[in-house]
């Protein structure tokens, strides 16, 4: 119990000191992920631990038949873009390619699709990807969709079915 209390205290201290918001960590924050596209989100504890020693993370199976935006969505957020301008996420996969965040605001028709490349150099490793929120965005972000292997709809894909993991979705403050 003392270790748990110490760890929680350290997390809170770091969040206050660095001003970041943990949106989802697979264990006790942001666990209401819903299916986006043609995949089902699972919470697992059997993920690769090197580079991400946390107890659990989110995962999906992706295949050539999966919809281009397959992944998971998280609602009920309240990210004030006047204070936060980046969102980071840890991703683990065995195929290089775009990872996409779709950011949405309740009642807003405009959505932003942010993409960052998961590098060939990091295949089979956790990679922290940082997405820049567009400067012209003014509405509070209420929903985020993570597509850990986004590809252009209708385009042929060059991978076989594989599991993709993500964890530690964090809003980062303006510097």
Buried (B, 14 or more C-beta within 10 A) or exposed (E): EEEEEEEEEEBEEEEEEEBBBBBBBBBEEBEEBEEBBBBEBBBEEEBEEEEBEBEBBBBBBBBEEBBBBBBBBBBEBEBEBEEBBBBBBBBBBEBBBBBBBBBBBEEBEEEBBBBBEBEEEBEEBBBBBEBEBEEEBEBBBBBBBBBBBBBEEEEEBEBEEEBBBBBBBBBBEEE
